[in-house]
Amino acid sequence: MKPTLAEMAVEVLCTADGREKTALSRRHAATWQAARAAGTMLPVGRACPPDRPARPVKPDLLDPRDVPRRRPGSAQGRIAMLHAVAHIELNAVDLHWDIIARFTDTAMPPGFYDDWVKAADEESRHFNMLCDCLEELDSHYGALPAHAGMWRAAEDTATDLMGRLAVVPMVLEARGLDVTPGMIALFDGAGLGSAVEALRVIYAEEVHHVAYGSKWFHFLCGRHALDPKEVFHDLVRRYFHGILKPPFNEEKRAEAGLPPDFYWPLAEGRAFPG
């Protein structure tokens, strides 16, 4: 018997090594997408995802306050930045498979699964591109300590699909749209073409991931006759441990379905300007 999509998701979540996890992620995504292209659909099924995904022995995971700060203008600082982004992308692989496996009790259209399988596949490719960049610089994923708090949003929203959509794609991934242009400029200035190419791919595709979050968040609000903006503000205040920090990439956020009156009122307690 072929595994269900939920079982495939759990298999990815239970694979520790980053390269192995992402290779399995891409194989499972290809299996799902081939079936859809043939006009069929694998059963979503049900499975029991782990509370936390399997992780490699390295990197050491530290409290965010204990992760060493490095100057981004130095060679070691650029390596640290690429390492941090690789860590984010690996967590994103797990987050996208987790949303598939964890919320099967909520009936969703096939397009929901199409979107998150595609996002998981793209995040897997992003992780490997960044690992290749690190290896070009005589480093590797796991060579530096990393942020231990990345999975907190998943734990906090483990029983709340709308909360997961609000916090992960619509807040955390949207933040990537704000900061990635600066990173691209930094690596371009250092003449690191491979890193620039990888970050440009990530920047373009992350817009779609944020858009998937916005699309399905609005879908669920419509299903329950809820005001999306009010619900978004409530859920972010409930689950997001921090404040939203400008400057915001308003053009790309709008392209992803996030209007300014969603996020400006949550920015350091300030009202939407204007």
C-alpha positions as CSV (number, residue, x, y, z in Angstrom):
1,M,0.0,0.0,0.0
2,K,1.2,3.5,-0.9
3,P,1.7,5.8,2.1
4,T,-0.8,8.7,2.5
5,L,0.3,12.3,2.2
6,A,0.1,12.7,6.0
7,E,2.3,9.6,6.5
8,M,4.8,11.0,4.0
9,A,4.8,14.3,5.9
10,V,5.6,12.5,9.2
11,E,8.4,10.5,7.5
12,V,10.0,13.9,6.6
13,L,9.5,15.2,10.1
14,C,11.2,12.2,11.6
15,T,14.3,12.4,9.4
16,A,17.1,14.1,11.2
17,D,19.9,14.8,8.7
18,G,19.3,18.0,6.8
19,R,20.3,16.8,3.4
20,E,18.5,13.5,3.9
21,K,15.4,15.3,5.1
22,T,15.2,17.6,2.1
23,A,15.9,14.8,-0.4
24,L,13.0,12.8,1.1
25,S,10.9,16.0,1.1
26,R,11.6,16.5,-2.6
27,R,10.8,12.8,-3.4
28,H,7.5,12.9,-1.6
29,A,6.6,16.3,-3.2
30,A,7.3,14.8,-6.6
31,T,5.1,11.8,-5.9
32,W,2.2,14.0,-4.9
33,Q,2.7,16.4,-7.8
34,A,2.9,13.5,-10.3
35,A,-0.4,12.1,-9.1
36,R,-2.0,15.5,-9.4
37,A,-0.6,16.0,-12.9
38,A,-2.1,12.7,-13.9
39,G,-5.5,13.8,-12.7
40,T,-5.6,11.8,-9.5
41,M,-4.9,12.6,-5.9
42,L,-3.2,10.5,-3.2
43,P,-5.2,10.1,0.0
44,V,-4.4,12.7,2.6
45,G,-5.0,10.3,5.4
46,R,-4.1,10.8,9.0
47,A,-0.9,10.4,10.9
48,C,0.6,11.5,14.2
49,P,3.3,14.1,13.7
50,P,6.0,14.4,16.4
51,D,5.8,17.4,18.8
52,R,9.3,18.4,17.5
53,P,10.9,17.3,14.2
54,A,14.0,15.2,14.2
55,R,17.2,17.3,14.1
56,P,20.9,16.6,13.3
57,V,23.4,16.5,16.2
58,K,24.8,19.8,15.0
59,P,24.1,22.7,15.0
60,D,23.9,23.3,18.7
61,L,20.6,25.1,19.4
62,L,20.9,28.0,21.8
63,D,18.5,30.5,23.3
64,P,18.2,33.4,20.9
65,R,20.0,35.7,23.4
66,D,23.0,33.4,23.4
67,V,23.6,33.1,19.7
68,P,26.8,34.9,18.9
69,R,26.5,38.2,17.0
70,R,28.9,38.6,14.0
71,R,29.5,41.7,11.9
72,P,27.7,41.1,8.5
73,G,30.5,43.0,6.7
74,S,33.1,40.4,7.6
75,A,33.7,37.0,5.9
76,Q,32.8,35.2,9.1
77,G,29.7,37.4,9.4
78,R,28.6,36.5,6.0
79,I,29.0,32.8,6.7
80,A,27.0,33.3,9.9
81,M,24.2,35.0,8.0
82,L,24.0,32.2,5.4
83,H,24.1,29.6,8.2
84,A,21.2,31.4,9.9
85,V,19.1,31.5,6.7
86,A,19.8,27.8,6.1
87,H,18.6,27.1,9.6
88,I,15.4,29.0,8.8
89,E,14.8,27.2,5.6
90,L,15.3,23.8,7.2
91,N,12.7,24.7,9.8
92,A,10.4,25.9,7.1
93,V,10.6,22.4,5.4
94,D,9.3,20.9,8.7
95,L,6.7,23.6,9.2
96,H,5.1,23.1,5.8
97,W,5.0,19.3,6.2
98,D,3.7,19.7,9.8
99,I,0.8,21.9,8.7
100,I,-0.2,19.0,6.3
101,A,0.0,16.3,8.9
102,R,-1.2,18.1,12.0
103,F,-4.5,19.6,10.8
104,T,-6.1,16.7,8.9
105,D,-9.2,16.9,11.1
106,T,-10.0,20.2,9.3
107,A,-11.5,19.5,5.9
108,M,-9.6,21.5,3.3
109,P,-9.7,21.6,-0.5
110,P,-7.0,19.8,-2.5
111,G,-5.4,23.1,-3.4
112,F,-4.4,23.5,0.3
113,Y,-2.2,20.4,0.1
114,D,-0.9,21.4,-3.4
115,D,0.3,24.7,-2.0
116,W,2.0,23.4,1.1
117,V,3.6,20.4,-0.7
118,K,5.0,22.9,-3.3
119,A,6.2,25.2,-0.5
120,A,8.0,22.3,1.3
121,D,9.6,21.3,-2.0
122,E,10.9,24.8,-2.6
123,E,12.1,25.2,1.0
124,S,14.0,22.0,0.6
125,R,15.7,23.3,-2.6
126,H,16.5,26.6,-0.7
127,F,18.2,24.7,2.1
128,N,20.4,22.8,-0.3
129,M,21.3,25.9,-2.2
130,L,22.4,27.6,1.0
131,C,24.4,24.5,2.1
132,D,26.2,24.6,-1.2
133,C,27.0,28.3,-0.7
134,L,28.4,27.5,2.8
135,E,30.5,24.7,1.4
136,E,31.9,27.1,-1.2
137,L,33.1,29.2,1.7
138,D,34.7,26.2,3.4
139,S,31.9,25.9,6.0
140,H,28.8,23.8,6.4
141,Y,25.4,23.7,8.0
142,G,26.0,22.7,11.6
143,A,29.4,24.5,11.9
144,L,27.8,27.3,14.0
145,P,25.2,27.4,16.8
146,A,21.7,28.3,15.8
147,H,18.5,29.7,17.1
148,A,16.5,27.3,19.3
149,G,13.3,29.2,19.2
150,M,12.3,28.5,15.6
151,W,9.9,25.7,16.4
152,R,8.1,27.7,19.1
153,A,5.5,29.1,16.7
154,A,4.6,25.5,15.7
155,E,4.2,24.4,19.3
156,D,2.1,27.4,20.3
157,T,-0.3,26.9,17.3
158,A,-0.3,23.0,17.3
159,T,-4.1,23.0,17.8
160,D,-5.0,26.2,15.9
161,L,-4.8,26.1,12.1
162,M,-5.8,29.7,11.7
163,G,-3.2,30.7,14.3
164,R,-0.5,28.7,12.5
165,L,-1.4,30.4,9.2
166,A,-1.3,33.9,10.8
167,V,2.0,33.5,12.6
168,V,4.1,31.3,10.4
169,P,3.6,32.4,6.8
170,M,1.9,35.8,7.5
171,V,4.3,37.0,10.1
172,L,7.5,35.0,10.2
173,E,7.9,34.4,6.5
174,A,6.7,37.9,5.7
175,R,9.6,39.1,7.7
176,G,11.9,37.5,5.2
177,L,10.4,39.7,2.5
178,D,11.5,42.7,4.5
179,V,15.1,41.7,5.2
180,T,16.2,39.7,2.1
181,P,16.8,42.6,-0.3
182,G,19.4,44.0,2.2
183,M,21.1,40.6,2.3
184,I,21.2,40.4,-1.5
185,A,22.8,43.8,-1.6
186,L,25.4,42.8,1.0
187,F,26.4,39.6,-0.8
188,D,26.4,41.3,-4.1
189,G,28.8,43.9,-2.8
190,A,31.1,41.1,-1.5
191,G,31.1,39.5,-5.0
192,L,29.5,36.2,-3.8
193,G,27.5,35.4,-6.9
194,S,26.2,32.0,-5.7
195,A,24.8,33.5,-2.5
196,V,23.2,36.3,-4.5
197,E,21.6,33.8,-6.9
198,A,20.3,31.6,-4.0
199,L,18.9,34.6,-2.1
200,R,17.1,35.9,-5.2
201,V,15.4,32.6,-5.7
202,I,14.4,32.5,-2.1
203,Y,13.1,36.1,-2.2
204,A,10.9,35.4,-5.3
205,E,9.5,32.1,-4.0
206,E,8.9,33.3,-0.4
207,V,6.3,35.7,-1.8
208,H,4.2,32.7,-2.8
209,H,4.6,31.1,0.6
210,V,3.3,34.2,2.3
211,A,0.5,34.3,-0.3
212,Y,-0.5,30.7,0.5
213,G,-0.8,31.6,4.2
214,S,-2.9,34.7,3.4
215,K,-5.1,32.8,0.9
216,W,-6.0,29.9,3.3
217,F,-6.3,32.2,6.2
218,H,-8.9,34.2,4.3
219,F,-10.6,31.0,3.2
220,L,-11.1,29.9,6.8
221,C,-12.3,33.3,7.8
222,G,-14.9,33.2,5.0
223,R,-15.9,29.7,6.0
224,H,-16.7,31.0,9.5
225,A,-17.9,34.5,8.6
226,L,-15.1,36.2,10.5
227,D,-13.4,39.5,9.8
228,P,-9.9,38.5,8.6
229,K,-8.2,41.7,9.9
230,E,-9.6,41.5,13.4
231,V,-8.9,37.7,13.6
232,F,-5.4,38.2,12.4
233,H,-4.7,40.9,15.0
234,D,-6.1,38.7,17.7
235,L,-4.2,35.6,16.7
236,V,-0.8,37.4,16.3
237,R,-1.2,39.1,19.7
238,R,-2.0,35.7,21.2
239,Y,0.7,33.6,19.6
240,F,3.5,35.8,18.4
241,H,6.1,36.5,21.1
242,G,7.4,39.9,20.1
243,I,6.4,42.9,18.0
244,L,6.5,43.5,14.3
245,K,9.4,45.7,13.3
246,P,9.4,48.1,10.4
247,P,10.6,48.9,7.9
248,F,8.2,46.7,5.9
249,N,8.5,45.7,2.3
250,E,5.0,47.0,1.5
251,E,5.2,46.2,-2.2
252,K,6.0,42.5,-1.8
253,R,3.7,42.1,1.2
254,A,0.8,43.5,-0.9
255,E,1.8,41.1,-3.7
256,A,1.4,38.3,-1.2
257,G,-2.0,39.5,0.0
258,L,-1.0,41.3,3.1
259,P,-2.3,44.9,3.1
260,P,-0.7,47.5,5.5
261,D,-3.6,47.7,7.9
262,F,-3.0,44.0,8.8
263,Y,0.6,44.6,10.1
264,W,1.1,48.3,10.9
265,P,-1.2,48.2,13.9
266,L,1.0,45.4,15.4
267,A,4.2,47.3,14.8
268,E,5.7,48.3,18.2
269,G,2.2,49.1,19.4
270,R,1.7,51.9,16.8
271,A,-1.4,52.6,14.8
272,F,-1.4,52.3,11.0
273,P,0.1,55.6,9.7
274,G,-2.2,57.8,7.8
